[in-house]
């Protein structure tokens, strides 16, 4: 499964745990924010839209 960040980064993981860890690491490194696991999992498989909270 994958999750797209609004910046164009795509995090991939075989499990929810792996995906969340990668997305959190990216958000921290690239954007300086902490994402909750719940928020990340909400976005799994969705394309970022204009109402998305991520930059
Ligand atoms: Zn990003």
mmCIF file of the protein (N, C-alpha, C, O) and its ligand, coordinates in Angstrom:
data_MODEL
# 
_entry.id   MODEL 
# 
loop_
_entity.id 
_entity.type 
_entity.pdbx_number_of_molecules 
1 polymer     1 
2 non-polymer 1 
# 
_entity_poly.entity_id                      1 
_entity_poly.type                           'polypeptide(L)' 
_entity_poly.nstd_linkage                   no 
_entity_poly.nstd_monomer                   no 
_entity_poly.pdbx_seq_one_letter_code       
;(UNK)(UNK)(UNK)(UNK)(UNK)(UNK)(UNK)(UNK)(UNK)(UNK)(UNK)(UNK)(UNK)(UNK)(UNK)(UNK)
(UNK)(UNK)(UNK)(UNK)(UNK)(UNK)(UNK)(UNK)(UNK)(UNK)(UNK)(UNK)(UNK)(UNK)(UNK)(UNK)
(UNK)(UNK)(UNK)(UNK)(UNK)(UNK)(UNK)(UNK)(UNK)(UNK)(UNK)(UNK)(UNK)(UNK)(UNK)(UNK)
(UNK)(UNK)(UNK)(UNK)(UNK)(UNK)(UNK)
;
_entity_poly.pdbx_seq_one_letter_code_can   XXXXXXXXXXXXXXXXXXXXXXXXXXXXXXXXXXXXXXXXXXXXXXXXXXXXXXX 
_entity_poly.pdbx_strand_id                 A 
# 
loop_
_entity_poly_seq.entity_id 
_entity_poly_seq.num 
_entity_poly_seq.mon_id 
_entity_poly_seq.hetero 
1 1  UNK n 
1 2  UNK n 
1 3  UNK n 
1 4  UNK n 
1 5  UNK n 
1 6  UNK n 
1 7  UNK n 
1 8  UNK n 
1 9  UNK n 
1 10 UNK n 
1 11 UNK n 
1 12 UNK n 
1 13 UNK n 
1 14 UNK n 
1 15 UNK n 
1 16 UNK n 
1 17 UNK n 
1 18 UNK n 
1 19 UNK n 
1 20 UNK n 
1 21 UNK n 
1 22 UNK n 
1 23 UNK n 
1 24 UNK n 
1 25 UNK n 
1 26 UNK n 
1 27 UNK n 
1 28 UNK n 
1 29 UNK n 
1 30 UNK n 
1 31 UNK n 
1 32 UNK n 
1 33 UNK n 
1 34 UNK n 
1 35 UNK n 
1 36 UNK n 
1 37 UNK n 
1 38 UNK n 
1 39 UNK n 
1 40 UNK n 
1 41 UNK n 
1 42 UNK n 
1 43 UNK n 
1 44 UNK n 
1 45 UNK n 
1 46 UNK n 
1 47 UNK n 
1 48 UNK n 
1 49 UNK n 
1 50 UNK n 
1 51 UNK n 
1 52 UNK n 
1 53 UNK n 
1 54 UNK n 
1 55 UNK n 
# 
loop_
_struct_asym.id 
_struct_asym.entity_id 
A 1 
B 2 
# 
loop_
_chem_comp.id 
_chem_comp.type 
_chem_comp.mon_nstd_flag 
UNK 'L-peptide linking' . 
ZN  non-polymer         . 
# 
_pdbx_entity_nonpoly.entity_id   2 
_pdbx_entity_nonpoly.name        ? 
_pdbx_entity_nonpoly.comp_id     ZN 
# 
_pdbx_nonpoly_scheme.asym_id         B 
_pdbx_nonpoly_scheme.entity_id       2 
_pdbx_nonpoly_scheme.mon_id          ZN 
_pdbx_nonpoly_scheme.ndb_seq_num     1 
_pdbx_nonpoly_scheme.pdb_seq_num     101 
_pdbx_nonpoly_scheme.auth_seq_num    101 
_pdbx_nonpoly_scheme.pdb_mon_id      ZN 
_pdbx_nonpoly_scheme.auth_mon_id     ZN 
_pdbx_nonpoly_scheme.pdb_strand_id   A 
_pdbx_nonpoly_scheme.pdb_ins_code    . 
# 
loop_
_atom_site.group_PDB 
_atom_site.id 
_atom_site.type_symbol 
_atom_site.label_atom_id 
_atom_site.label_alt_id 
_atom_site.label_comp_id 
_atom_site.label_asym_id 
_atom_site.label_entity_id 
_atom_site.label_seq_id 
_atom_site.pdbx_PDB_ins_code 
_atom_site.Cartn_x 
_atom_site.Cartn_y 
_atom_site.Cartn_z 
_atom_site.occupancy 
_atom_site.B_iso_or_equiv 
_atom_site.pdbx_formal_charge 
_atom_site.auth_seq_id 
_atom_site.auth_comp_id 
_atom_site.auth_asym_id 
_atom_site.auth_atom_id 
_atom_site.pdbx_PDB_model_num 
ATOM   1   N  N  . UNK A 1 1  ? 0.845  -1.199 0.000  1.00 0.00 ? 1   UNK A N  1 
ATOM   2   C  CA . UNK A 1 1  ? 0.000  0.000  0.000  1.00 0.00 ? 1   UNK A CA 1 
ATOM   3   C  C  . UNK A 1 1  ? 0.877  1.244  0.000  1.00 0.00 ? 1   UNK A C  1 
ATOM   4   O  O  . UNK A 1 1  ? 2.043  1.210  0.395  1.00 0.00 ? 1   UNK A O  1 
ATOM   5   N  N  . UNK A 1 2  ? 0.302  2.310  -0.441 1.00 0.00 ? 2   UNK A N  1 
ATOM   6   C  CA . UNK A 1 2  ? 1.065  3.547  -0.546 1.00 0.00 ? 2   UNK A CA 1 
ATOM   7   C  C  . UNK A 1 2  ? 0.249  4.712  -0.012 1.00 0.00 ? 2   UNK A C  1 
ATOM   8   O  O  . UNK A 1 2  ? -0.971 4.629  0.134  1.00 0.00 ? 2   UNK A O  1 
ATOM   9   N  N  . UNK A 1 3  ? 0.943  5.782  0.271  1.00 0.00 ? 3   UNK A N  1 
ATOM   10  C  CA . UNK A 1 3  ? 0.265  7.033  0.622  1.00 0.00 ? 3   UNK A CA 1 
ATOM   11  C  C  . UNK A 1 3  ? 1.006  8.171  -0.063 1.00 0.00 ? 3   UNK A C  1 
ATOM   12  O  O  . UNK A 1 3  ? 2.234  8.241  -0.040 1.00 0.00 ? 3   UNK A O  1 
ATOM   13  N  N  . UNK A 1 4  ? 0.236  9.052  -0.667 1.00 0.00 ? 4   UNK A N  1 
ATOM   14  C  CA . UNK A 1 4  ? 0.823  10.185 -1.370 1.00 0.00 ? 4   UNK A CA 1 
ATOM   15  C  C  . UNK A 1 4  ? 0.843  11.403 -0.457 1.00 0.00 ? 4   UNK A C  1 
ATOM   16  O  O  . UNK A 1 4  ? -0.147 11.733 0.196  1.00 0.00 ? 4   UNK A O  1 
ATOM   17  N  N  . UNK A 1 5  ? 1.979  12.052 -0.431 1.00 0.00 ? 5   UNK A N  1 
ATOM   18  C  CA . UNK A 1 5  ? 2.046  13.340 0.244  1.00 0.00 ? 5   UNK A CA 1 
ATOM   19  C  C  . UNK A 1 5  ? 1.761  14.424 -0.799 1.00 0.00 ? 5   UNK A C  1 
ATOM   20  O  O  . UNK A 1 5  ? 1.995  14.233 -1.992 1.00 0.00 ? 5   UNK A O  1 
ATOM   21  N  N  . UNK A 1 6  ? 1.259  15.546 -0.331 1.00 0.00 ? 6   UNK A N  1 
ATOM   22  C  CA . UNK A 1 6  ? 0.937  16.619 -1.267 1.00 0.00 ? 6   UNK A CA 1 
ATOM   23  C  C  . UNK A 1 6  ? 2.159  17.143 -1.993 1.00 0.00 ? 6   UNK A C  1 
ATOM   24  O  O  . UNK A 1 6  ? 2.024  17.731 -3.066 1.00 0.00 ? 6   UNK A O  1 
ATOM   25  N  N  . UNK A 1 7  ? 3.338  16.950 -1.446 1.00 0.00 ? 7   UNK A N  1 
ATOM   26  C  CA . UNK A 1 7  ? 4.561  17.446 -2.071 1.00 0.00 ? 7   UNK A CA 1 
ATOM   27  C  C  . UNK A 1 7  ? 5.008  16.543 -3.201 1.00 0.00 ? 7   UNK A C  1 
ATOM   28  O  O  . UNK A 1 7  ? 5.945  16.881 -3.923 1.00 0.00 ? 7   UNK A O  1 
ATOM   29  N  N  . UNK A 1 8  ? 4.349  15.385 -3.373 1.00 0.00 ? 8   UNK A N  1 
ATOM   30  C  CA . UNK A 1 8  ? 4.721  14.482 -4.436 1.00 0.00 ? 8   UNK A CA 1 
ATOM   31  C  C  . UNK A 1 8  ? 5.427  13.234 -3.939 1.00 0.00 ? 8   UNK A C  1 
ATOM   32  O  O  . UNK A 1 8  ? 5.620  12.281 -4.695 1.00 0.00 ? 8   UNK A O  1 
ATOM   33  N  N  . UNK A 1 9  ? 5.810  13.236 -2.679 1.00 0.00 ? 9   UNK A N  1 
ATOM   34  C  CA . UNK A 1 9  ? 6.451  12.068 -2.095 1.00 0.00 ? 9   UNK A CA 1 
ATOM   35  C  C  . UNK A 1 9  ? 5.431  10.947 -1.950 1.00 0.00 ? 9   UNK A C  1 
ATOM   36  O  O  . UNK A 1 9  ? 4.283  11.188 -1.578 1.00 0.00 ? 9   UNK A O  1 
ATOM   37  N  N  . UNK A 1 10 ? 5.851  9.726  -2.245 1.00 0.00 ? 10  UNK A N  1 
ATOM   38  C  CA . UNK A 1 10 ? 4.981  8.571  -2.056 1.00 0.00 ? 10  UNK A CA 1 
ATOM   39  C  C  . UNK A 1 10 ? 5.649  7.613  -1.079 1.00 0.00 ? 10  UNK A C  1 
ATOM   40  O  O  . UNK A 1 10 ? 6.740  7.109  -1.344 1.00 0.00 ? 10  UNK A O  1 
ATOM   41  N  N  . UNK A 1 11 ? 5.001  7.366  0.041  1.00 0.00 ? 11  UNK A N  1 
ATOM   42  C  CA . UNK A 1 11 ? 5.508  6.413  1.020  1.00 0.00 ? 11  UNK A CA 1 
ATOM   43  C  C  . UNK A 1 11 ? 4.901  5.046  0.719  1.00 0.00 ? 11  UNK A C  1 
ATOM   44  O  O  . UNK A 1 11 ? 3.711  4.930  0.427  1.00 0.00 ? 11  UNK A O  1 
ATOM   45  N  N  . UNK A 1 12 ? 5.739  4.017  0.795  1.00 0.00 ? 12  UNK A N  1 
ATOM   46  C  CA . UNK A 1 12 ? 5.260  2.664  0.565  1.00 0.00 ? 12  UNK A CA 1 
ATOM   47  C  C  . UNK A 1 12 ? 5.538  1.793  1.779  1.00 0.00 ? 12  UNK A C  1 
ATOM   48  O  O  . UNK A 1 12 ? 6.534  1.983  2.478  1.00 0.00 ? 12  UNK A O  1 
ATOM   49  N  N  . UNK A 1 13 ? 4.660  0.844  2.021  1.00 0.00 ? 13  UNK A N  1 
ATOM   50  C  CA . UNK A 1 13 ? 4.881  -0.086 3.111  1.00 0.00 ? 13  UNK A CA 1 
ATOM   51  C  C  . UNK A 1 13 ? 4.049  -1.332 2.910  1.00 0.00 ? 13  UNK A C  1 
ATOM   52  O  O  . UNK A 1 13 ? 2.956  -1.282 2.346  1.00 0.00 ? 13  UNK A O  1 
ATOM   53  N  N  . UNK A 1 14 ? 4.572  -2.446 3.374  1.00 0.00 ? 14  UNK A N  1 
ATOM   54  C  CA . UNK A 1 14 ? 3.834  -3.699 3.244  1.00 0.00 ? 14  UNK A CA 1 
ATOM   55  C  C  . UNK A 1 14 ? 2.769  -3.831 4.325  1.00 0.00 ? 14  UNK A C  1 
ATOM   56  O  O  . UNK A 1 14 ? 1.779  -4.546 4.164  1.00 0.00 ? 14  UNK A O  1 
ATOM   57  N  N  . UNK A 1 15 ? 2.993  -3.130 5.423  1.00 0.00 ? 15  UNK A N  1 
ATOM   58  C  CA . UNK A 1 15 ? 2.041  -3.190 6.523  1.00 0.00 ? 15  UNK A CA 1 
ATOM   59  C  C  . UNK A 1 15 ? 1.677  -1.776 6.948  1.00 0.00 ? 15  UNK A C  1 
ATOM   60  O  O  . UNK A 1 15 ? 2.364  -0.814 6.603  1.00 0.00 ? 15  UNK A O  1 
ATOM   61  N  N  . UNK A 1 16 ? 0.594  -1.663 7.697  1.00 0.00 ? 16  UNK A N  1 
ATOM   62  C  CA . UNK A 1 16 ? 0.195  -0.361 8.213  1.00 0.00 ? 16  UNK A CA 1 
ATOM   63  C  C  . UNK A 1 16 ? 1.319  0.257  9.032  1.00 0.00 ? 16  UNK A C  1 
ATOM   64  O  O  . UNK A 1 16 ? 1.604  1.449  8.923  1.00 0.00 ? 16  UNK A O  1 
ATOM   65  N  N  . UNK A 1 17 ? 1.943  -0.566 9.844  1.00 0.00 ? 17  UNK A N  1 
ATOM   66  C  CA . UNK A 1 17 ? 2.992  -0.070 10.729 1.00 0.00 ? 17  UNK A CA 1 
ATOM   67  C  C  . UNK A 1 17 ? 4.154  0.508  9.938  1.00 0.00 ? 17  UNK A C  1 
ATOM   68  O  O  . UNK A 1 17 ? 4.678  1.571  10.270 1.00 0.00 ? 17  UNK A O  1 
ATOM   69  N  N  . UNK A 1 18 ? 4.546  -0.194 8.900  1.00 0.00 ? 18  UNK A N  1 
ATOM   70  C  CA . UNK A 1 18 ? 5.661  0.247  8.071  1.00 0.00 ? 18  UNK A CA 1 
ATOM   71  C  C  . UNK A 1 18 ? 5.288  1.530  7.329  1.00 0.00 ? 18  UNK A C  1 
ATOM   72  O  O  . UNK A 1 18 ? 6.076  2.473  7.258  1.00 0.00 ? 18  UNK A O  1 
ATOM   73  N  N  . UNK A 1 19 ? 4.106  1.546  6.793  1.00 0.00 ? 19  UNK A N  1 
ATOM   74  C  CA . UNK A 1 19 ? 3.640  2.710  6.044  1.00 0.00 ? 19  UNK A CA 1 
ATOM   75  C  C  . UNK A 1 19 ? 3.567  3.939  6.948  1.00 0.00 ? 19  UNK A C  1 
ATOM   76  O  O  . UNK A 1 19 ? 4.008  5.024  6.570  1.00 0.00 ? 19  UNK A O  1 
ATOM   77  N  N  . UNK A 1 20 ? 3.017  3.762  8.124  1.00 0.00 ? 20  UNK A N  1 
ATOM   78  C  CA . UNK A 1 20 ? 2.908  4.871  9.074  1.00 0.00 ? 20  UNK A CA 1 
ATOM   79  C  C  . UNK A 1 20 ? 4.291  5.377  9.456  1.00 0.00 ? 20  UNK A C  1 
ATOM   80  O  O  . UNK A 1 20 ? 4.519  6.585  9.520  1.00 0.00 ? 20  UNK A O  1 
ATOM   81  N  N  . UNK A 1 21 ? 5.205  4.463  9.708  1.00 0.00 ? 21  UNK A N  1 
ATOM   82  C  CA . UNK A 1 21 ? 6.557  4.858  10.107 1.00 0.00 ? 21  UNK A CA 1 
ATOM   83  C  C  . UNK A 1 21 ? 7.228  5.674  9.008  1.00 0.00 ? 21  UNK A C  1 
ATOM   84  O  O  . UNK A 1 21 ? 7.879  6.681  9.287  1.00 0.00 ? 21  UNK A O  1 
ATOM   85  N  N  . UNK A 1 22 ? 7.071  5.245  7.774  1.00 0.00 ? 22  UNK A N  1 
ATOM   86  C  CA . UNK A 1 22 ? 7.702  5.966  6.663  1.00 0.00 ? 22  UNK A CA 1 
ATOM   87  C  C  . UNK A 1 22 ? 7.050  7.316  6.426  1.00 0.00 ? 22  UNK A C  1 
ATOM   88  O  O  . UNK A 1 22 ? 7.733  8.308  6.171  1.00 0.00 ? 22  UNK A O  1 
ATOM   89  N  N  . UNK A 1 23 ? 5.749  7.351  6.509  1.00 0.00 ? 23  UNK A N  1 
ATOM   90  C  CA . UNK A 1 23 ? 5.041  8.620  6.305  1.00 0.00 ? 23  UNK A CA 1 
ATOM   91  C  C  . UNK A 1 23 ? 5.384  9.607  7.417  1.00 0.00 ? 23  UNK A C  1 
ATOM   92  O  O  . UNK A 1 23 ? 5.564  10.798 7.163  1.00 0.00 ? 23  UNK A O  1 
ATOM   93  N  N  . UNK A 1 24 ? 5.475  9.108  8.647  1.00 0.00 ? 24  UNK A N  1 
ATOM   94  C  CA . UNK A 1 24 ? 5.829  9.982  9.762  1.00 0.00 ? 24  UNK A CA 1 
ATOM   95  C  C  . UNK A 1 24 ? 7.251  10.504 9.611  1.00 0.00 ? 24  UNK A C  1 
ATOM   96  O  O  . UNK A 1 24 ? 7.518  11.675 9.880  1.00 0.00 ? 24  UNK A O  1 
ATOM   97  N  N  . UNK A 1 25 ? 8.155  9.644  9.185  1.00 0.00 ? 25  UNK A N  1 
ATOM   98  C  CA . UNK A 1 25 ? 9.543  10.062 8.996  1.00 0.00 ? 25  UNK A CA 1 
ATOM   99  C  C  . UNK A 1 25 ? 9.637  11.124 7.913  1.00 0.00 ? 25  UNK A C  1 
ATOM   100 O  O  . UNK A 1 25 ? 10.376 12.099 8.047  1.00 0.00 ? 25  UNK A O  1 
ATOM   101 N  N  . UNK A 1 26 ? 8.889  10.930 6.846  1.00 0.00 ? 26  UNK A N  1 
ATOM   102 C  CA . UNK A 1 26 ? 8.892  11.911 5.758  1.00 0.00 ? 26  UNK A CA 1 
ATOM   103 C  C  . UNK A 1 26 ? 8.322  13.244 6.229  1.00 0.00 ? 26  UNK A C  1 
ATOM   104 O  O  . UNK A 1 26 ? 8.909  14.297 5.977  1.00 0.00 ? 26  UNK A O  1 
ATOM   105 N  N  . UNK A 1 27 ? 7.189  13.202 6.905  1.00 0.00 ? 27  UNK A N  1 
ATOM   106 C  CA . UNK A 1 27 ? 6.550  14.429 7.370  1.00 0.00 ? 27  UNK A CA 1 
ATOM   107 C  C  . UNK A 1 27 ? 7.482  15.196 8.297  1.00 0.00 ? 27  UNK A C  1 
ATOM   108 O  O  . UNK A 1 27 ? 7.553  16.424 8.254  1.00 0.00 ? 27  UNK A O  1 
ATOM   109 N  N  . UNK A 1 28 ? 8.186  14.459 9.124  1.00 0.00 ? 28  UNK A N  1 
ATOM   110 C  CA . UNK A 1 28 ? 9.095  15.081 10.090 1.00 0.00 ? 28  UNK A CA 1 
ATOM   111 C  C  . UNK A 1 28 ? 10.282 15.709 9.362  1.00 0.00 ? 28  UNK A C  1 
ATOM   112 O  O  . UNK A 1 28 ? 10.641 16.861 9.604  1.00 0.00 ? 28  UNK A O  1 
ATOM   113 N  N  . UNK A 1 29 ? 10.879 14.930 8.471  1.00 0.00 ? 29  UNK A N  1 
ATOM   114 C  CA . UNK A 1 29 ? 12.092 15.400 7.781  1.00 0.00 ? 29  UNK A CA 1 
ATOM   115 C  C  . UNK A 1 29 ? 11.794 16.502 6.773  1.00 0.00 ? 29  UNK A C  1 
ATOM   116 O  O  . UNK A 1 29 ? 12.511 17.500 6.695  1.00 0.00 ? 29  UNK A O  1 
ATOM   117 N  N  . UNK A 1 30 ? 10.731 16.306 6.006  1.00 0.00 ? 30  UNK A N  1 
ATOM   118 C  CA . UNK A 1 30 ? 10.472 17.208 4.883  1.00 0.00 ? 30  UNK A CA 1 
ATOM   119 C  C  . UNK A 1 30 ? 9.631  18.412 5.289  1.00 0.00 ? 30  UNK A C  1 
ATOM   120 O  O  . UNK A 1 30 ? 9.770  19.493 4.718  1.00 0.00 ? 30  UNK A O  1 
ATOM   121 N  N  . UNK A 1 31 ? 8.759  18.224 6.276  1.00 0.00 ? 31  UNK A N  1 
ATOM   122 C  CA . UNK A 1 31 ? 7.802  19.278 6.586  1.00 0.00 ? 31  UNK A CA 1 
ATOM   123 C  C  . UNK A 1 31 ? 7.869  19.763 8.025  1.00 0.00 ? 31  UNK A C  1 
ATOM   124 O  O  . UNK A 1 31 ? 7.247  20.766 8.375  1.00 0.00 ? 31  UNK A O  1 
ATOM   125 N  N  . UNK A 1 32 ? 8.615  19.062 8.852  1.00 0.00 ? 32  UNK A N  1 
ATOM   126 C  CA . UNK A 1 32 ? 8.745  19.487 10.234 1.00 0.00 ? 32  UNK A CA 1 
ATOM   127 C  C  . UNK A 1 32 ? 7.471  19.334 11.037 1.00 0.00 ? 32  UNK A C  1 
ATOM   128 O  O  . UNK A 1 32 ? 7.243  20.083 11.987 1.00 0.00 ? 32  UNK A O  1 
ATOM   129 N  N  . UNK A 1 33 ? 6.626  18.362 10.664 1.00 0.00 ? 33  UNK A N  1 
ATOM   130 C  CA . UNK A 1 33 ? 5.380  18.146 11.396 1.00 0.00 ? 33  UNK A CA 1 
ATOM   131 C  C  . UNK A 1 33 ? 5.284  16.701 11.844 1.00 0.00 ? 33  UNK A C  1 
ATOM   132 O  O  . UNK A 1 33 ? 5.918  15.815 11.269 1.00 0.00 ? 33  UNK A O  1 
ATOM   133 N  N  . UNK A 1 34 ? 4.480  16.469 12.880 1.00 0.00 ? 34  UNK A N  1 
ATOM   134 C  CA . UNK A 1 34 ? 4.226  15.122 13.350 1.00 0.00 ? 34  UNK A CA 1 
ATOM   135 C  C  . UNK A 1 34 ? 2.832  14.704 12.896 1.00 0.00 ? 34  UNK A C  1 
ATOM   136 O  O  . UNK A 1 34 ? 1.843  15.367 13.212 1.00 0.00 ? 34  UNK A O  1 
ATOM   137 N  N  . UNK A 1 35 ? 2.759  13.609 12.161 1.00 0.00 ? 35  UNK A N  1 
ATOM   138 C  CA . UNK A 1 35 ? 1.455  13.099 11.732 1.00 0.00 ? 35  UNK A CA 1 
ATOM   139 C  C  . UNK A 1 35 ? 1.037  11.971 12.654 1.00 0.00 ? 35  UNK A C  1 
ATOM   140 O  O  . UNK A 1 35 ? 1.859  11.155 13.072 1.00 0.00 ? 35  UNK A O  1 
ATOM   141 N  N  . UNK A 1 36 ? -0.254 11.934 12.969 1.00 0.00 ? 36  UNK A N  1 
ATOM   142 C  CA . UNK A 1 36 ? -0.761 10.818 13.760 1.00 0.00 ? 36  UNK A CA 1 
ATOM   143 C  C  . UNK A 1 36 ? -0.981 9.624  12.841 1.00 0.00 ? 36  UNK A C  1 
ATOM   144 O  O  . UNK A 1 36 ? -1.235 9.779  11.646 1.00 0.00 ? 36  UNK A O  1 
ATOM   145 N  N  . UNK A 1 37 ? -0.881 8.445  13.414 1.00 0.00 ? 37  UNK A N  1 
ATOM   146 C  CA . UNK A 1 37 ? -1.108 7.230  12.635 1.00 0.00 ? 37  UNK A CA 1 
ATOM   147 C  C  . UNK A 1 37 ? -2.509 7.223  12.050 1.00 0.00 ? 37  UNK A C  1 
ATOM   148 O  O  . UNK A 1 37 ? -2.713 6.775  10.921 1.00 0.00 ? 37  UNK A O  1 
ATOM   149 N  N  . UNK A 1 38 ? -3.479 7.720  12.814 1.00 0.00 ? 38  UNK A N  1 
ATOM   150 C  CA . UNK A 1 38 ? -4.870 7.729  12.349 1.00 0.00 ? 38  UNK A CA 1 
ATOM   151 C  C  . UNK A 1 38 ? -5.016 8.591  11.097 1.00 0.00 ? 38  UNK A C  1 
ATOM   152 O  O  . UNK A 1 38 ? -5.712 8.224  10.150 1.00 0.00 ? 38  UNK A O  1 
ATOM   153 N  N  . UNK A 1 39 ? -4.352 9.733  11.113 1.00 0.00 ? 39  UNK A N  1 
ATOM   154 C  CA . UNK A 1 39 ? -4.446 10.633 9.961  1.00 0.00 ? 39  UNK A CA 1 
ATOM   155 C  C  . UNK A 1 39 ? -3.808 9.983  8.730  1.00 0.00 ? 39  UNK A C  1 
ATOM   156 O  O  . UNK A 1 39 ? -4.344 10.060 7.624  1.00 0.00 ? 39  UNK A O  1 
ATOM   157 N  N  . UNK A 1 40 ? -2.690 9.362  8.937  1.00 0.00 ? 40  UNK A N  1 
ATOM   158 C  CA . UNK A 1 40 ? -2.000 8.713  7.822  1.00 0.00 ? 40  UNK A CA 1 
ATOM   159 C  C  . UNK A 1 40 ? -2.874 7.606  7.229  1.00 0.00 ? 40  UNK A C  1 
ATOM   160 O  O  . UNK A 1 40 ? -3.026 7.510  6.011  1.00 0.00 ? 40  UNK A O  1 
ATOM   161 N  N  . UNK A 1 41 ? -3.435 6.787  8.086  1.00 0.00 ? 41  UNK A N  1 
ATOM   162 C  CA . UNK A 1 41 ? -4.235 5.665  7.595  1.00 0.00 ? 41  UNK A CA 1 
ATOM   163 C  C  . UNK A 1 41 ? -5.506 6.144  6.909  1.00 0.00 ? 41  UNK A C  1 
ATOM   164 O  O  . UNK A 1 41 ? -6.027 5.470  6.020  1.00 0.00 ? 41  UNK A O  1 
ATOM   165 N  N  . UNK A 1 42 ? -5.999 7.287  7.312  1.00 0.00 ? 42  UNK A N  1 
ATOM   166 C  CA . UNK A 1 42 ? -7.166 7.864  6.635  1.00 0.00 ? 42  UNK A CA 1 
ATOM   167 C  C  . UNK A 1 42 ? -6.846 8.176  5.183  1.00 0.00 ? 42  UNK A C  1 
ATOM   168 O  O  . UNK A 1 42 ? -7.707 8.111  4.306  1.00 0.00 ? 42  UNK A O  1 
ATOM   169 N  N  . UNK A 1 43 ? -5.593 8.514  4.953  1.00 0.00 ? 43  UNK A N  1 
ATOM   170 C  CA . UNK A 1 43 ? -5.198 8.987  3.633  1.00 0.00 ? 43  UNK A CA 1 
ATOM   171 C  C  . UNK A 1 43 ? -4.681 7.873  2.744  1.00 0.00 ? 43  UNK A C  1 
ATOM   172 O  O  . UNK A 1 43 ? -4.402 8.101  1.567  1.00 0.00 ? 43  UNK A O  1 
ATOM   173 N  N  . UNK A 1 44 ? -4.552 6.688  3.281  1.00 0.00 ? 44  UNK A N  1 
ATOM   174 C  CA . UNK A 1 44 ? -4.025 5.582  2.489  1.00 0.00 ? 44  UNK A CA 1 
ATOM   175 C  C  . UNK A 1 44 ? -4.890 5.354  1.256  1.00 0.00 ? 44  UNK A C  1 
ATOM   176 O  O  . UNK A 1 44 ? -6.111 5.236  1.351  1.00 0.00 ? 44  UNK A O  1 
ATOM   177 N  N  . UNK A 1 45 ? -4.258 5.296  0.132  1.00 0.00 ? 45  UNK A N  1 
ATOM   178 C  CA . UNK A 1 45 ? -4.969 4.989  -1.094 1.00 0.00 ? 45  UNK A CA 1 
ATOM   179 C  C  . UNK A 1 45 ? -5.716 6.158  -1.691 1.00 0.00 ? 45  UNK A C  1 
ATOM   180 O  O  . UNK A 1 45 ? -6.363 6.022  -2.729 1.00 0.00 ? 45  UNK A O  1 
ATOM   181 N  N  . UNK A 1 46 ? -5.631 7.328  -1.032 1.00 0.00 ? 46  UNK A N  1 
ATOM   182 C  CA . UNK A 1 46 ? -6.326 8.491  -1.565 1.00 0.00 ? 46  UNK A CA 1 
ATOM   183 C  C  . UNK A 1 46 ? -5.333 9.441  -2.215 1.00 0.00 ? 46  UNK A C  1 
ATOM   184 O  O  . UNK A 1 46 ? -4.182 9.553  -1.794 1.00 0.00 ? 46  UNK A O  1 
ATOM   185 N  N  . UNK A 1 47 ? -5.795 10.102 -3.222 1.00 0.00 ? 47  UNK A N  1 
ATOM   186 C  CA . UNK A 1 47 ? -4.961 11.137 -3.823 1.00 0.00 ? 47  UNK A CA 1 
ATOM   187 C  C  . UNK A 1 47 ? -5.159 12.432 -3.053 1.00 0.00 ? 47  UNK A C  1 
ATOM   188 O  O  . UNK A 1 47 ? -6.261 12.745 -2.602 1.00 0.00 ? 47  UNK A O  1 
ATOM   189 N  N  . UNK A 1 48 ? -4.083 13.169 -2.911 1.00 0.00 ? 48  UNK A N  1 
ATOM   190 C  CA . UNK A 1 48 ? -4.214 14.443 -2.212 1.00 0.00 ? 48  UNK A CA 1 
ATOM   191 C  C  . UNK A 1 48 ? -5.147 15.385 -2.963 1.00 0.00 ? 48  UNK A C  1 
ATOM   192 O  O  . UNK A 1 48 ? -5.071 15.510 -4.185 1.00 0.00 ? 48  UNK A O  1 
ATOM   193 N  N  . UNK A 1 49 ? -6.000 16.022 -2.240 1.00 0.00 ? 49  UNK A N  1 
ATOM   194 C  CA . UNK A 1 49 ? -6.951 16.938 -2.857 1.00 0.00 ? 49  UNK A CA 1 
ATOM   195 C  C  . UNK A 1 49 ? -6.758 18.340 -2.339 1.00 0.00 ? 49  UNK A C  1 
ATOM   196 O  O  . UNK A 1 49 ? -5.931 18.572 -1.457 1.00 0.00 ? 49  UNK A O  1 
ATOM   197 N  N  . UNK A 1 50 ? -7.518 19.283 -2.882 1.00 0.00 ? 50  UNK A N  1 
ATOM   198 C  CA . UNK A 1 50 ? -7.370 20.685 -2.487 1.00 0.00 ? 50  UNK A CA 1 
ATOM   199 C  C  . UNK A 1 50 ? -7.720 20.927 -1.029 1.00 0.00 ? 50  UNK A C  1 
ATOM   200 O  O  . UNK A 1 50 ? -7.292 21.926 -0.452 1.00 0.00 ? 50  UNK A O  1 
ATOM   201 N  N  . UNK A 1 51 ? -8.489 20.034 -0.425 1.00 0.00 ? 51  UNK A N  1 
ATOM   202 C  CA . UNK A 1 51 ? -8.878 20.232 0.973  1.00 0.00 ? 51  UNK A CA 1 
ATOM   203 C  C  . UNK A 1 51 ? -7.968 19.484 1.925  1.00 0.00 ? 51  UNK A C  1 
ATOM   204 O  O  . UNK A 1 51 ? -8.191 19.476 3.136  1.00 0.00 ? 51  UNK A O  1 
ATOM   205 N  N  . UNK A 1 52 ? -6.946 18.860 1.378  1.00 0.00 ? 52  UNK A N  1 
ATOM   206 C  CA . UNK A 1 52 ? -6.026 18.114 2.227  1.00 0.00 ? 52  UNK A CA 1 
ATOM   207 C  C  . UNK A 1 52 ? -5.300 19.035 3.198  1.00 0.00 ? 52  UNK A C  1 
ATOM   208 O  O  . UNK A 1 52 ? -5.045 20.201 2.896  1.00 0.00 ? 52  UNK A O  1 
ATOM   209 N  N  . UNK A 1 53 ? -4.976 18.504 4.347  1.00 0.00 ? 53  UNK A N  1 
ATOM   210 C  CA . UNK A 1 53 ? -4.310 19.315 5.364  1.00 0.00 ? 53  UNK A CA 1 
ATOM   211 C  C  . UNK A 1 53 ? -2.806 19.317 5.246  1.00 0.00 ? 53  UNK A C  1 
ATOM   212 O  O  . UNK A 1 53 ? -2.131 20.082 5.934  1.00 0.00 ? 53  UNK A O  1 
ATOM   213 N  N  . UNK A 1 54 ? -2.268 18.472 4.384  1.00 0.00 ? 54  UNK A N  1 
ATOM   214 C  CA . UNK A 1 54 ? -0.805 18.401 4.263  1.00 0.00 ? 54  UNK A CA 1 
ATOM   215 C  C  . UNK A 1 54 ? -0.267 19.319 3.195  1.00 0.00 ? 54  UNK A C  1 
ATOM   216 O  O  . UNK A 1 54 ? -0.940 19.616 2.208  1.00 0.00 ? 54  UNK A O  1 
ATOM   217 N  N  . UNK A 1 55 ? 0.937  19.759 3.404  1.00 0.00 ? 55  UNK A N  1 
ATOM   218 C  CA . UNK A 1 55 ? 1.582  20.558 2.366  1.00 0.00 ? 55  UNK A CA 1 
ATOM   219 C  C  . UNK A 1 55 ? 2.822  19.839 1.889  1.00 0.00 ? 55  UNK A C  1 
ATOM   220 O  O  . UNK A 1 55 ? 3.525  20.337 1.010  1.00 0.00 ? 55  UNK A O  1 
HETATM 221 ZN ZN . ZN  B 2 .  ? 5.741  15.653 1.765  1.00 0.00 ? 101 ZN  A ZN 1 
# 
